[in-house]
Amino acid sequence: MLIKTYVNSSEGVSSIRKVEMYNQTSNKLIITSETKWCLLNKTTQKPTRITPEIANLFN
């Protein structure tokens, strides 16, 4: 099985992540999912924007 995951869109404090699973032999798409994510501030437990330090980890 081949699994691909990526951020499809990002707005404000939330982002939409897509996951796709493929049959590795035929390359046929088996399943897709979409989830909404948000980063929480460790102290306040409230949604917060992704900091530049975190964003730089993925560049």
All heavy atoms as TSV, in Angstrom:
chain	resi	resn	atom	element	x	y	z
A	1	MET	N	N	0.834	-1.168	0.000
A	1	MET	CA	C	0.000	0.000	0.000
A	1	MET	C	C	0.883	1.237	0.000
A	1	MET	O	O	1.879	1.312	0.703
A	1	MET	CB	C	-0.914	-0.002	1.226
A	1	MET	CG	C	-1.824	1.176	1.245
A	1	MET	SD	S	-3.218	1.085	2.382
A	1	MET	CE	C	-3.895	-0.492	2.062
A	2	LEU	N	N	0.487	2.208	-0.805
A	2	LEU	CA	C	1.162	3.498	-0.878
A	2	LEU	C	C	0.238	4.535	-0.255
A	2	LEU	O	O	-0.941	4.612	-0.605
A	2	LEU	CB	C	1.453	3.861	-2.333
A	2	LEU	CG	C	2.021	5.242	-2.592
A	2	LEU	CD1	C	3.396	5.379	-1.944
A	2	LEU	CD2	C	2.091	5.518	-4.068
A	3	ILE	N	N	0.747	5.321	0.695
A	3	ILE	CA	C	-0.056	6.327	1.391
A	3	ILE	C	C	0.543	7.704	1.132
A	3	ILE	O	O	1.737	7.908	1.310
A	3	ILE	CB	C	-0.106	6.051	2.902
A	3	ILE	CG1	C	-0.711	4.675	3.169
A	3	ILE	CG2	C	-0.875	7.149	3.614
A	3	ILE	CD1	C	-0.637	4.232	4.607
A	4	LYS	N	N	-0.326	8.616	0.695
A	4	LYS	CA	C	0.082	10.000	0.483
A	4	LYS	C	C	-0.738	10.878	1.423
A	4	LYS	O	O	-1.934	10.659	1.588
A	4	LYS	CB	C	-0.198	10.437	-0.957
A	4	LYS	CG	C	0.599	9.685	-1.992
A	4	LYS	CD	C	0.247	10.179	-3.376
A	4	LYS	CE	C	1.010	9.413	-4.444
A	4	LYS	NZ	N	0.671	9.905	-5.792
A	5	THR	N	N	-0.088	11.865	2.041
A	5	THR	CA	C	-0.796	12.806	2.893
A	5	THR	C	C	-0.229	14.199	2.650
A	5	THR	O	O	0.968	14.364	2.424
A	5	THR	CB	C	-0.714	12.407	4.383
A	5	THR	OG1	O	-1.460	13.347	5.155
A	5	THR	CG2	C	0.697	12.338	4.880
A	6	TYR	N	N	-1.121	15.176	2.655
A	6	TYR	CA	C	-0.698	16.546	2.402
A	6	TYR	C	C	-1.754	17.517	2.912
A	6	TYR	O	O	-2.916	17.156	3.099
A	6	TYR	CB	C	-0.442	16.780	0.910
A	6	TYR	CG	C	-1.609	16.398	0.026
A	6	TYR	CD1	C	-2.567	17.333	-0.337
A	6	TYR	CD2	C	-1.742	15.096	-0.448
A	6	TYR	CE1	C	-3.635	16.982	-1.137
A	6	TYR	CE2	C	-2.801	14.742	-1.257
A	6	TYR	CZ	C	-3.744	15.690	-1.609
A	6	TYR	OH	O	-4.813	15.345	-2.392
A	7	VAL	N	N	-1.335	18.757	3.144
A	7	VAL	CA	C	-2.264	19.817	3.529
A	7	VAL	C	C	-2.876	20.349	2.245
A	7	VAL	O	O	-2.172	20.816	1.348
A	7	VAL	CB	C	-1.554	20.933	4.324
A	7	VAL	CG1	C	-2.509	22.093	4.586
A	7	VAL	CG2	C	-1.010	20.382	5.629
A	8	ASN	N	N	-4.196	20.245	2.147
A	8	ASN	CA	C	-4.918	20.677	0.955
A	8	ASN	C	C	-5.165	22.188	0.971
A	8	ASN	O	O	-5.075	22.840	-0.054
A	8	ASN	CB	C	-6.236	19.916	0.856
A	8	ASN	CG	C	-6.894	20.059	-0.479
A	8	ASN	OD1	O	-6.247	19.981	-1.501
A	8	ASN	ND2	N	-8.193	20.267	-0.478
A	9	SER	N	N	-5.481	22.723	2.150
A	9	SER	CA	C	-5.701	24.162	2.274
A	9	SER	C	C	-5.485	24.573	3.726
A	9	SER	O	O	-5.550	23.747	4.631
A	9	SER	CB	C	-7.112	24.539	1.823
A	9	SER	OG	O	-8.080	23.918	2.645
A	10	SER	N	N	-5.240	25.854	3.911
A	10	SER	CA	C	-5.024	26.379	5.249
A	10	SER	C	C	-5.641	27.768	5.314
A	10	SER	O	O	-5.448	28.578	4.409
A	10	SER	CB	C	-3.524	26.445	5.536
A	10	SER	OG	O	-3.302	26.890	6.839
A	11	GLU	N	N	-6.411	28.005	6.383
A	11	GLU	CA	C	-7.041	29.308	6.550
A	11	GLU	C	C	-7.158	29.613	8.034
A	11	GLU	O	O	-7.699	28.805	8.793
A	11	GLU	CB	C	-8.423	29.310	5.905
A	11	GLU	CG	C	-9.103	30.652	5.919
A	11	GLU	CD	C	-10.421	30.646	5.179
A	11	GLU	OE1	O	-10.556	29.940	4.180
A	11	GLU	OE2	O	-11.324	31.340	5.655
A	12	GLY	N	N	-6.634	30.767	8.439
A	12	GLY	CA	C	-6.695	31.143	9.847
A	12	GLY	C	C	-5.952	30.137	10.711
A	12	GLY	O	O	-4.788	29.848	10.481
A	13	VAL	N	N	-6.655	29.575	11.702
A	13	VAL	CA	C	-6.014	28.638	12.626
A	13	VAL	C	C	-6.214	27.185	12.219
A	13	VAL	O	O	-5.722	26.291	12.892
A	13	VAL	CB	C	-6.523	28.833	14.076
A	13	VAL	CG1	C	-6.170	30.209	14.590
A	13	VAL	CG2	C	-8.011	28.577	14.175
A	14	SER	N	N	-6.932	26.921	11.132
A	14	SER	CA	C	-7.201	25.525	10.766
A	14	SER	C	C	-6.662	25.186	9.379
A	14	SER	O	O	-6.426	26.069	8.550
A	14	SER	CB	C	-8.705	25.231	10.818
A	14	SER	OG	O	-9.386	25.986	9.854
A	15	SER	N	N	-6.462	23.899	9.155
A	15	SER	CA	C	-6.024	23.415	7.853
A	15	SER	C	C	-6.763	22.116	7.544
A	15	SER	O	O	-7.216	21.413	8.444
A	15	SER	CB	C	-4.509	23.192	7.821
A	15	SER	OG	O	-4.138	22.220	8.766
A	16	ILE	N	N	-6.877	21.829	6.254
A	16	ILE	CA	C	-7.505	20.599	5.783
A	16	ILE	C	C	-6.407	19.672	5.278
A	16	ILE	O	O	-5.622	20.041	4.406
A	16	ILE	CB	C	-8.522	20.878	4.652
A	16	ILE	CG1	C	-9.591	21.862	5.105
A	16	ILE	CG2	C	-9.123	19.579	4.143
A	16	ILE	CD1	C	-10.469	21.369	6.238
A	17	ARG	N	N	-6.309	18.485	5.874
A	17	ARG	CA	C	-5.317	17.485	5.478
A	17	ARG	C	C	-6.015	16.368	4.737
A	17	ARG	O	O	-7.039	15.861	5.165
A	17	ARG	CB	C	-4.583	16.920	6.699
A	17	ARG	CG	C	-3.597	15.805	6.330
A	17	ARG	CD	C	-2.671	15.474	7.460
A	17	ARG	NE	N	-1.701	16.528	7.689
A	17	ARG	CZ	C	-0.589	16.705	6.970
A	17	ARG	NH1	N	-0.325	15.934	5.962
A	17	ARG	NH2	N	0.240	17.670	7.277
A	18	LYS	N	N	-5.431	15.976	3.600
A	18	LYS	CA	C	-5.951	14.868	2.804
A	18	LYS	C	C	-5.036	13.663	2.963
A	18	LYS	O	O	-3.827	13.813	3.070
A	18	LYS	CB	C	-6.008	15.242	1.321
A	18	LYS	CG	C	-6.897	16.407	1.030
A	18	LYS	CD	C	-8.138	16.199	0.261
A	18	LYS	CE	C	-8.281	15.102	-0.681
A	18	LYS	NZ	N	-9.478	15.156	-1.473
A	19	VAL	N	N	-5.639	12.493	2.995
A	19	VAL	CA	C	-4.892	11.233	3.007
A	19	VAL	C	C	-5.448	10.385	1.871
A	19	VAL	O	O	-6.663	10.260	1.716
A	19	VAL	CB	C	-5.045	10.485	4.352
A	19	VAL	CG1	C	-4.331	9.141	4.298
A	19	VAL	CG2	C	-4.505	11.324	5.497
A	20	GLU	N	N	-4.561	9.818	1.067
A	20	GLU	CA	C	-4.944	8.944	-0.046
A	20	GLU	C	C	-4.177	7.641	0.086
A	20	GLU	O	O	-2.974	7.649	0.335
A	20	GLU	CB	C	-4.617	9.596	-1.388
A	20	GLU	CG	C	-5.289	10.926	-1.582
A	20	GLU	CD	C	-4.816	11.670	-2.809
A	20	GLU	OE1	O	-3.727	11.362	-3.339
A	20	GLU	OE2	O	-5.544	12.575	-3.239
A	21	MET	N	N	-4.871	6.533	-0.074
A	21	MET	CA	C	-4.236	5.217	-0.022
A	21	MET	C	C	-4.413	4.540	-1.372
A	21	MET	O	O	-5.525	4.476	-1.898
A	21	MET	CB	C	-4.848	4.358	1.080
A	21	MET	CG	C	-4.599	4.893	2.447
A	21	MET	SD	S	-5.294	3.814	3.706
A	21	MET	CE	C	-4.957	4.767	5.157
A	22	TYR	N	N	-3.303	4.029	-1.912
A	22	TYR	CA	C	-3.282	3.414	-3.224
A	22	TYR	C	C	-2.813	1.963	-3.137
A	22	TYR	O	O	-1.971	1.633	-2.300
A	22	TYR	CB	C	-2.306	4.150	-4.148
A	22	TYR	CG	C	-2.702	5.563	-4.471
A	22	TYR	CD1	C	-2.392	6.614	-3.612
A	22	TYR	CD2	C	-3.378	5.856	-5.644
A	22	TYR	CE1	C	-2.744	7.916	-3.908
A	22	TYR	CE2	C	-3.740	7.158	-5.957
A	22	TYR	CZ	C	-3.415	8.182	-5.086
A	22	TYR	OH	O	-3.769	9.471	-5.380
A	23	ASN	N	N	-3.337	1.124	-4.024
A	23	ASN	CA	C	-2.807	-0.216	-4.205
A	23	ASN	C	C	-1.438	-0.051	-4.843
A	23	ASN	O	O	-1.314	0.569	-5.903
A	23	ASN	CB	C	-3.728	-1.039	-5.105
A	23	ASN	CG	C	-3.170	-2.419	-5.372
A	23	ASN	OD1	O	-2.120	-2.571	-5.963
A	23	ASN	ND2	N	-3.892	-3.411	-4.918
A	24	GLN	N	N	-0.406	-0.582	-4.208
A	24	GLN	CA	C	0.958	-0.359	-4.676
A	24	GLN	C	C	1.233	-1.037	-6.013
A	24	GLN	O	O	2.028	-0.558	-6.806
A	24	GLN	CB	C	1.964	-0.850	-3.628
A	24	GLN	CG	C	3.330	-0.239	-3.799
A	24	GLN	CD	C	4.157	-0.357	-2.534
A	24	GLN	OE1	O	3.754	-0.948	-1.553
A	24	GLN	NE2	N	5.335	0.214	-2.557
A	25	THR	N	N	0.564	-2.133	-6.284
A	25	THR	CA	C	0.788	-2.858	-7.535
A	25	THR	C	C	0.097	-2.173	-8.711
A	25	THR	O	O	0.714	-1.926	-9.746
A	25	THR	CB	C	0.276	-4.310	-7.418
A	25	THR	OG1	O	0.918	-4.910	-6.295
A	25	THR	CG2	C	0.591	-5.095	-8.669
A	26	SER	N	N	-1.177	-1.858	-8.551
A	26	SER	CA	C	-1.951	-1.290	-9.657
A	26	SER	C	C	-1.978	0.237	-9.655
A	26	SER	O	O	-2.429	0.851	-10.613
A	26	SER	CB	C	-3.389	-1.795	-9.600
A	26	SER	OG	O	-4.053	-1.268	-8.454
A	27	ASN	N	N	-1.530	0.852	-8.571
A	27	ASN	CA	C	-1.576	2.305	-8.395
A	27	ASN	C	C	-3.007	2.838	-8.343
A	27	ASN	O	O	-3.248	4.019	-8.535
A	27	ASN	CB	C	-0.783	3.018	-9.489
A	27	ASN	CG	C	0.134	4.070	-8.911
A	27	ASN	OD1	O	0.426	4.064	-7.723
A	27	ASN	ND2	N	0.579	4.969	-9.752
A	28	LYS	N	N	-3.972	1.947	-8.098
A	28	LYS	CA	C	-5.380	2.329	-8.031
A	28	LYS	C	C	-5.681	2.959	-6.673
A	28	LYS	O	O	-5.310	2.429	-5.632
A	28	LYS	CB	C	-6.263	1.103	-8.235
A	28	LYS	CG	C	-7.736	1.415	-8.223
A	28	LYS	CD	C	-8.568	0.178	-8.443
A	28	LYS	CE	C	-10.048	0.531	-8.340
A	28	LYS	NZ	N	-10.892	-0.657	-8.501
A	29	LEU	N	N	-6.390	4.089	-6.704
A	29	LEU	CA	C	-6.791	4.774	-5.486
A	29	LEU	C	C	-7.835	3.920	-4.773
A	29	LEU	O	O	-8.853	3.554	-5.350
A	29	LEU	CB	C	-7.366	6.150	-5.812
A	29	LEU	CG	C	-7.853	6.985	-4.642
A	29	LEU	CD1	C	-6.708	7.320	-3.690
A	29	LEU	CD2	C	-8.515	8.256	-5.145
A	30	ILE	N	N	-7.575	3.592	-3.503
A	30	ILE	CA	C	-8.466	2.734	-2.724
A	30	ILE	C	C	-9.382	3.569	-1.839
A	30	ILE	O	O	-10.579	3.317	-1.752
A	30	ILE	CB	C	-7.654	1.747	-1.856
A	30	ILE	CG1	C	-6.803	0.849	-2.738
A	30	ILE	CG2	C	-8.574	0.930	-0.974
A	30	ILE	CD1	C	-5.778	0.058	-1.965
A	31	ILE	N	N	-8.811	4.554	-1.171
A	31	ILE	CA	C	-9.594	5.350	-0.216
A	31	ILE	C	C	-8.988	6.741	-0.077
A	31	ILE	O	O	-7.779	6.918	-0.237
A	31	ILE	CB	C	-9.655	4.647	1.165
A	31	ILE	CG1	C	-10.684	5.295	2.066
A	31	ILE	CG2	C	-8.300	4.604	1.808
A	31	ILE	CD1	C	-10.987	4.490	3.314
A	32	THR	N	N	-9.851	7.704	0.202
A	32	THR	CA	C	-9.393	9.059	0.521
A	32	THR	C	C	-10.076	9.518	1.802
A	32	THR	O	O	-11.169	9.051	2.130
A	32	THR	CB	C	-9.737	10.075	-0.592
A	32	THR	OG1	O	-11.148	10.166	-0.707
A	32	THR	CG2	C	-9.120	9.690	-1.914
A	33	SER	N	N	-9.419	10.394	2.512
A	33	SER	CA	C	-10.046	10.997	3.693
A	33	SER	C	C	-9.603	12.444	3.770
A	33	SER	O	O	-8.576	12.839	3.224
A	33	SER	CB	C	-9.681	10.244	4.967
A	33	SER	OG	O	-8.348	10.502	5.328
A	34	GLU	N	N	-10.401	13.230	4.462
A	34	GLU	CA	C	-10.114	14.634	4.649
A	34	GLU	C	C	-10.420	14.960	6.103
A	34	GLU	O	O	-11.495	14.629	6.605
A	34	GLU	CB	C	-11.010	15.440	3.707
A	34	GLU	CG	C	-10.653	16.877	3.594
A	34	GLU	CD	C	-11.495	17.572	2.539
A	34	GLU	OE1	O	-11.170	17.434	1.343
A	34	GLU	OE2	O	-12.477	18.227	2.929
A	35	THR	N	N	-9.455	15.570	6.786
A	35	THR	CA	C	-9.654	15.921	8.192
A	35	THR	C	C	-9.297	17.384	8.402
A	35	THR	O	O	-8.442	17.934	7.717
A	35	THR	CB	C	-8.787	15.055	9.126
A	35	THR	OG1	O	-7.414	15.140	8.725
A	35	THR	CG2	C	-9.229	13.609	9.105
A	36	LYS	N	N	-9.975	17.988	9.351
A	36	LYS	CA	C	-9.700	19.384	9.698
A	36	LYS	C	C	-8.839	19.407	10.954
A	36	LYS	O	O	-9.171	18.763	11.947
A	36	LYS	CB	C	-11.008	20.131	9.943
A	36	LYS	CG	C	-10.843	21.616	10.110
A	36	LYS	CD	C	-12.188	22.302	10.123
A	36	LYS	CE	C	-12.037	23.801	10.109
A	36	LYS	NZ	N	-13.343	24.466	10.037
A	37	TRP	N	N	-7.727	20.128	10.893
A	37	TRP	CA	C	-6.774	20.198	11.982
A	37	TRP	C	C	-6.635	21.638	12.464
A	37	TRP	O	O	-6.807	22.578	11.694
A	37	TRP	CB	C	-5.392	19.762	11.490
A	37	TRP	CG	C	-5.260	18.323	11.165
A	37	TRP	CD1	C	-5.853	17.659	10.124
A	37	TRP	CD2	C	-4.479	17.358	11.842
A	37	TRP	NE1	N	-5.482	16.351	10.118
A	37	TRP	CE2	C	-4.632	16.132	11.172
A	37	TRP	CE3	C	-3.663	17.404	12.957
A	37	TRP	CZ2	C	-4.002	14.983	11.586
A	37	TRP	CZ3	C	-3.026	16.245	13.365
A	37	TRP	CH2	C	-3.210	15.057	12.680
A	38	CYS	N	N	-6.269	21.786	13.738
A	38	CYS	CA	C	-5.849	23.101	14.230
A	38	CYS	C	C	-4.820	22.885	15.340
A	38	CYS	O	O	-4.862	21.898	16.055
A	38	CYS	CB	C	-7.015	23.956	14.691
A	38	CYS	SG	S	-7.677	23.549	16.294
A	39	LEU	N	N	-3.910	23.828	15.422
A	39	LEU	CA	C	-2.868	23.799	16.449
A	39	LEU	C	C	-3.432	24.433	17.713
A	39	LEU	O	O	-4.103	25.456	17.647
A	39	LEU	CB	C	-1.647	24.584	15.959
A	39	LEU	CG	C	-0.469	24.704	16.910
A	39	LEU	CD1	C	0.157	23.328	17.159
A	39	LEU	CD2	C	0.564	25.660	16.345
A	40	LEU	N	N	-3.179	23.808	18.848
A	40	LEU	CA	C	-3.626	24.361	20.127
A	40	LEU	C	C	-2.439	24.927	20.895
A	40	LEU	O	O	-1.370	24.329	20.930
A	40	LEU	CB	C	-4.294	23.286	20.988
A	40	LEU	CG	C	-5.578	22.683	20.452
A	40	LEU	CD1	C	-6.096	21.624	21.420
A	40	LEU	CD2	C	-6.624	23.741	20.197
A	41	ASN	N	N	-2.656	26.072	21.511
A	41	ASN	CA	C	-1.655	26.662	22.379
A	41	ASN	C	C	-1.508	25.773	23.614
A	41	ASN	O	O	-2.507	25.434	24.260
A	41	ASN	CB	C	-2.083	28.075	22.785
A	41	ASN	CG	C	-1.101	28.735	23.718
A	41	ASN	OD1	O	-0.999	28.359	24.883
A	41	ASN	ND2	N	-0.394	29.723	23.205
A	42	LYS	N	N	-0.295	25.408	23.950
A	42	LYS	CA	C	-0.034	24.492	25.058
A	42	LYS	C	C	-0.559	25.023	26.399
A	42	LYS	O	O	-1.089	24.265	27.211
A	42	LYS	CB	C	1.469	24.226	25.148
A	42	LYS	CG	C	1.875	23.261	26.218
A	42	LYS	CD	C	3.376	23.053	26.210
A	42	LYS	CE	C	3.830	22.170	27.333
A	42	LYS	NZ	N	5.285	22.000	27.345
A	43	THR	N	N	-0.436	26.304	26.615
A	43	THR	CA	C	-0.835	26.899	27.890
A	43	THR	C	C	-2.338	27.155	27.972
A	43	THR	O	O	-2.990	26.775	28.939
A	43	THR	CB	C	-0.078	28.219	28.115
A	43	THR	OG1	O	1.328	27.959	28.032
A	43	THR	CG2	C	-0.390	28.804	29.483
A	44	THR	N	N	-2.878	27.788	26.934
A	44	THR	CA	C	-4.286	28.201	26.982
A	44	THR	C	C	-5.252	27.144	26.450
A	44	THR	O	O	-6.450	27.238	26.687
A	44	THR	CB	C	-4.500	29.483	26.160
A	44	THR	OG1	O	-4.262	29.189	24.765
A	44	THR	CG2	C	-3.601	30.609	26.641
A	45	GLN	N	N	-4.723	26.183	25.697
A	45	GLN	CA	C	-5.542	25.151	25.047
A	45	GLN	C	C	-6.528	25.744	24.037
A	45	GLN	O	O	-7.531	25.130	23.710
A	45	GLN	CB	C	-6.289	24.300	26.084
A	45	GLN	CG	C	-5.366	23.463	26.948
A	45	GLN	CD	C	-4.587	22.456	26.131
A	45	GLN	OE1	O	-5.166	21.611	25.449
A	45	GLN	NE2	N	-3.269	22.528	26.173
A	46	LYS	N	N	-6.214	26.938	23.522
A	46	LYS	CA	C	-7.042	27.583	22.510
A	46	LYS	C	C	-6.368	27.458	21.147
A	46	LYS	O	O	-5.139	27.392	21.058
A	46	LYS	CB	C	-7.254	29.057	22.850
A	46	LYS	CG	C	-8.104	29.250	24.087
A	46	LYS	CD	C	-8.364	30.707	24.328
A	46	LYS	CE	C	-9.247	30.870	25.575
A	46	LYS	NZ	N	-9.548	32.260	25.848
A	47	PRO	N	N	-7.172	27.437	20.065
A	47	PRO	CA	C	-6.592	27.381	18.720
A	47	PRO	C	C	-5.648	28.550	18.471
A	47	PRO	O	O	-5.897	29.676	18.929
A	47	PRO	CB	C	-7.815	27.467	17.802
A	47	PRO	CG	C	-8.937	26.944	18.632
A	47	PRO	CD	C	-8.629	27.411	20.031
A	48	THR	N	N	-4.552	28.273	17.772
A	48	THR	CA	C	-3.561	29.305	17.466
A	48	THR	C	C	-2.994	29.065	16.068
A	48	THR	O	O	-3.028	27.938	15.557
A	48	THR	CB	C	-2.441	29.313	18.523
A	48	THR	OG1	O	-1.577	30.415	18.279
A	48	THR	CG2	C	-1.635	28.040	18.518
A	49	ARG	N	N	-2.487	30.108	15.465
A	49	ARG	CA	C	-1.867	29.982	14.139
A	49	ARG	C	C	-0.532	29.240	14.255
A	49	ARG	O	O	0.135	29.303	15.287
A	49	ARG	CB	C	-1.634	31.354	13.523
A	49	ARG	CG	C	-2.925	32.058	13.161
A	49	ARG	CD	C	-2.633	33.407	12.518
A	49	ARG	NE	N	-3.851	34.131	12.291
A	49	ARG	CZ	C	-4.564	34.076	11.161
A	49	ARG	NH1	N	-4.140	33.346	10.158
A	49	ARG	NH2	N	-5.672	34.762	11.042
A	50	ILE	N	N	-0.143	28.597	13.185
A	50	ILE	CA	C	1.144	27.901	13.141
A	50	ILE	C	C	2.253	28.949	13.153
A	50	ILE	O	O	2.217	29.908	12.377
A	50	ILE	CB	C	1.237	27.007	11.894
A	50	ILE	CG1	C	0.210	25.872	12.017
A	50	ILE	CG2	C	2.642	26.459	11.706
A	50	ILE	CD1	C	0.099	24.996	10.797
A	51	THR	N	N	3.210	28.761	14.033
A	51	THR	CA	C	4.319	29.709	14.163
A	51	THR	C	C	5.318	29.506	13.026
A	51	THR	O	O	5.403	28.417	12.443
A	51	THR	CB	C	5.048	29.516	15.500
A	51	THR	OG1	O	5.637	28.211	15.510
A	51	THR	CG2	C	4.112	29.680	16.689
A	52	PRO	N	N	6.110	30.541	12.703
A	52	PRO	CA	C	7.140	30.384	11.670
A	52	PRO	C	C	8.121	29.244	11.993
A	52	PRO	O	O	8.582	28.545	11.092
A	52	PRO	CB	C	7.859	31.735	11.663
A	52	PRO	CG	C	6.841	32.703	12.174
A	52	PRO	CD	C	6.035	31.923	13.179
A	53	GLU	N	N	8.432	29.052	13.279
A	53	GLU	CA	C	9.365	27.987	13.677
A	53	GLU	C	C	8.822	26.616	13.283
A	53	GLU	O	O	9.549	25.750	12.807
A	53	GLU	CB	C	9.634	28.017	15.186
A	53	GLU	CG	C	10.379	29.236	15.664
A	53	GLU	CD	C	9.502	30.471	15.860
A	53	GLU	OE1	O	8.272	30.351	15.873
A	53	GLU	OE2	O	10.079	31.569	15.976
A	54	ILE	N	N	7.529	26.402	13.487
A	54	ILE	CA	C	6.914	25.123	13.117
A	54	ILE	C	C	6.834	25.014	11.601
A	54	ILE	O	O	7.165	23.967	11.017
A	54	ILE	CB	C	5.530	24.973	13.764
A	54	ILE	CG1	C	5.669	24.853	15.271
A	54	ILE	CG2	C	4.800	23.752	13.183
A	54	ILE	CD1	C	4.347	24.873	16.032
A	55	ALA	N	N	6.412	26.071	10.929
A	55	ALA	CA	C	6.286	26.046	9.467
A	55	ALA	C	C	7.625	25.747	8.802
A	55	ALA	O	O	7.696	25.009	7.816
A	55	ALA	CB	C	5.733	27.380	8.965
A	56	ASN	N	N	8.726	26.292	9.362
A	56	ASN	CA	C	10.051	26.060	8.794
A	56	ASN	C	C	10.485	24.612	8.856
A	56	ASN	O	O	11.329	24.173	8.073
A	56	ASN	CB	C	11.091	26.951	9.474
A	56	ASN	CG	C	10.965	28.384	9.043
A	56	ASN	OD1	O	10.467	28.698	7.970
A	56	ASN	ND2	N	11.406	29.294	9.903
A	57	LEU	N	N	9.917	23.828	9.779
A	57	LEU	CA	C	10.248	22.402	9.852
A	57	LEU	C	C	9.802	21.653	8.608
A	57	LEU	O	O	10.310	20.580	8.308
A	57	LEU	CB	C	9.606	21.774	11.094
A	57	LEU	CG	C	10.114	22.262	12.448
A	57	LEU	CD1	C	9.250	21.697	13.562
A	57	LEU	CD2	C	11.566	21.870	12.640
A	58	PHE	N	N	8.824	22.202	7.876
A	58	PHE	CA	C	8.250	21.520	6.716
A	58	PHE	C	C	8.679	22.124	5.386
A	58	PHE	O	O	8.194	21.746	4.340
A	58	PHE	CB	C	6.720	21.509	6.824
A	58	PHE	CG	C	6.265	20.767	8.056
A	58	PHE	CD1	C	5.978	21.441	9.236
A	58	PHE	CD2	C	6.164	19.392	8.032
A	58	PHE	CE1	C	5.578	20.764	10.365
A	58	PHE	CE2	C	5.763	18.693	9.167
A	58	PHE	CZ	C	5.474	19.382	10.325
A	59	ASN	N	N	9.567	23.104	5.424
A	59	ASN	CA	C	10.063	23.730	4.183
A	59	ASN	C	C	11.255	23.007	3.633
A	59	ASN	O	O	11.988	22.352	4.254
A	59	ASN	CB	C	10.400	25.189	4.414
A	59	ASN	CG	C	9.156	26.024	4.586
A	59	ASN	OD1	O	8.091	25.664	4.116
A	59	ASN	ND2	N	9.291	27.140	5.272
